Amino acid sequence: MFYPFLRPLLFRLEPETAHELALGAIARTPPALLRFLSSSGERFPEAIRRFGLEFSNPVGLAAGFDKNGVAAPSLAALGFGFIELGTVTRQAQEGNPRPRIFRLPRDRALINRAGFNNDGAAALASRLARARPSCVVGINIGKSRVVPLEEATEDYLASLEIVHPHADYIAVNVSSPNTPGLRALQQADLLAALLEALQERNRQLSQARPKPLLVKIAPDLGDEDLAMIVSVVQRVGIAGIIATNTTTRRDLLVRTPRETLAAIGEGGLSGAPLKALSNSVIAKIHLLTRGAVPVIGVGGIFNAEDAWDKISAGASLVQVYTGLVYEGIGIVRRINRGLVEIMRREGFRSLDQAVGCRASEWSAFRACDHGQVN
Ligand SMILES: Cc1cc2nc3c(=O)[nH]c(=O)nc-3n(C[C@H](O)[C@H](O)[C@H](O)COP(=O)(O)O)c2cc1C
């Protein structure tokens, strides 16, 4: 409603400063007012059950937007069915030097090399102990930068223990391109060892049923690596896969000048150019598992059609980050409303029926499919 006026002002500021301002403003606004401003009072026509949890709608906030949980109750009031906080690490850390977030408005994209700047897992846990959001809460954990890869498991285990009581689900991030070596944890043996250890501790910490443990993967995996990850996930009993994190590719950008990219340097690319690539990963997982492993689809969602594409590729929940930056808080309500209309148009009575209905089409990724090329 008011974002078309606000966005040019925010976009004049350095991206991370704009983010801090926006997040601070959301955190300070009473949840009831945010519910009113974003008209998030409407209900999605069906409650959605995934990995033993009930979601009021399928649209979630992706990790990285509120790493420290400073605005969690207010973000829930924007109408999200779930919010994923973090990535947090066992040790508080500053992340990479600023500037580390860059806008690419011509491609409706962002590049970031934040590097897990966060207050530490314990700070997030104590914030959540004081104020619990009204929707499903996922907590995303990563490796502390100073910890060598060989000691990663102990580091993740420590974070798991700290956040466990406060999370409805826990996401294991092995896919950020901004922590050196992290993506190596996606290799079969390392991933199996890490996930098995986390799953075992998860069982010990949980009284009745273990909390759902999910793994977040990169979009830059070969088909063999993806198949191997899926088989590890199924063997270890991981509850779901979050697909995908940002890409290190730059060839998906068609409008941003090469000199601009060269000046920005390294980092993960998100937003419209990532959409078709992440859809293909989602579709491949859906086909490999015959829909048996729930996928949270993320990457380049700006509207209900984009969310529908993810669902038809095989996602049973979706998340947004870059879309929120470009479209404002009304995006959550617009996607939910639009999804209901699309489901009706396409003749589906429930979301579950639609999951993966076009997986075969989406599994064949063509570089020219991405958001900006029509
Ligand atoms: C500035 C920024 C910071 C991010 N930080 C994290 C993070 O800490 N942990 C994580 O798992 N993903 C992080 N992400 C990735 C997003 O959660 C998401 O997977 C990715 O941006 C693709 O979705 P999008 O196109 O809707 O942005 C970050 C993305 C951005 C743009």
The ligand as a MOL file (V3000), in Angstrom:
LIG
                    3D

  0  0  0     0  0            999 V3000
M  V30 BEGIN CTAB
M  V30 COUNTS 31 33 0 0 0
M  V30 BEGIN ATOM
M  V30 1 C 21.2690 -10.4090 2.7300 0
M  V30 2 C 20.9850 -11.8850 2.8040 0
M  V30 3 C 21.3890 -12.6150 3.9180 0
M  V30 4 C 21.1450 -13.9780 3.9850 0
M  V30 5 N 21.5200 -14.6680 5.1120 0
M  V30 6 C 21.2410 -15.9950 5.1990 0
M  V30 7 C 21.5770 -16.7190 6.3650 0
M  V30 8 O 22.0900 -16.1840 7.3450 0
M  V30 9 N 21.3000 -18.0520 6.3830 0
M  V30 10 C 20.7020 -18.6980 5.3400 0
M  V30 11 O 20.4560 -19.8980 5.4130 0
M  V30 12 N 20.3490 -18.0170 4.2100 0
M  V30 13 C 20.5960 -16.6980 4.1400 0
M  V30 14 N 20.2320 -16.0150 3.0080 0
M  V30 15 C 19.6100 -16.7580 1.8810 0
M  V30 16 C 18.0880 -16.6920 1.9100 0
M  V30 17 O 17.5640 -17.2790 3.0640 0
M  V30 18 C 17.4930 -17.3780 0.6700 0
M  V30 19 O 17.8290 -18.7480 0.7190 0
M  V30 20 C 18.0140 -16.8010 -0.6370 0
M  V30 21 O 18.1870 -15.4030 -0.5460 0
M  V30 22 C 17.0770 -17.0930 -1.8210 0
M  V30 23 O 15.7920 -16.5460 -1.5890 0
M  V30 24 P 15.3140 -15.1280 -2.1950 0
M  V30 25 O 15.6030 -15.1380 -3.6660 0
M  V30 26 O 13.8430 -15.0460 -1.8590 0
M  V30 27 O 16.1050 -14.0900 -1.4850 0
M  V30 28 C 20.4700 -14.6420 2.9190 0
M  V30 29 C 20.0640 -13.8980 1.8050 0
M  V30 30 C 20.2990 -12.5380 1.7400 0
M  V30 31 C 19.8340 -11.7690 0.5310 0
M  V30 END ATOM
M  V30 BEGIN BOND
M  V30 1 1 1 2
M  V30 2 1 2 3
M  V30 3 2 2 30
M  V30 4 2 3 4
M  V30 5 1 4 5
M  V30 6 1 4 28
M  V30 7 2 5 6
M  V30 8 1 6 7
M  V30 9 1 6 13
M  V30 10 2 7 8
M  V30 11 1 7 9
M  V30 12 1 9 10
M  V30 13 2 10 11
M  V30 14 1 10 12
M  V30 15 2 12 13
M  V30 16 1 13 14
M  V30 17 1 14 15
M  V30 18 1 14 28
M  V30 19 1 15 16
M  V30 20 1 16 17
M  V30 21 1 16 18
M  V30 22 1 18 19
M  V30 23 1 18 20
M  V30 24 1 20 21
M  V30 25 1 20 22
M  V30 26 1 22 23
M  V30 27 1 23 24
M  V30 28 2 24 25
M  V30 29 1 24 26
M  V30 30 1 24 27
M  V30 31 2 28 29
M  V30 32 1 29 30
M  V30 33 1 30 31
M  V30 END BOND
M  V30 END CTAB
M  END
